[in-house]
Amino acid sequence: MLKIKEEDLQYIYQKNERKGVIMDIQTFEAVMEALEDYEDAVDFEVLKTEETIDYEEYRKSRLKQDV
């Protein structure tokens, strides 16, 4: 699990509100990897519920379309 230490972040403030964050490259890459892993997990869950078709049926339907 990704652990980000508060002291490793620098915040950008505008009118006393946090508007941005500065982090080192290593932390940024770890965040990006975690987001990609999350996205993959979400996609996998969607695929688990997606209707499937037998390959031979798919192949036959594609061959009919190509004629």
Secondary structure, DSSP 8 states (H G I E B T S, - for coil): -----GGG-EEEEETTEEEEEE--HHHHHHHHHHHHHHHHHHHHHHHHHS----HHHHHHHHHHHH-
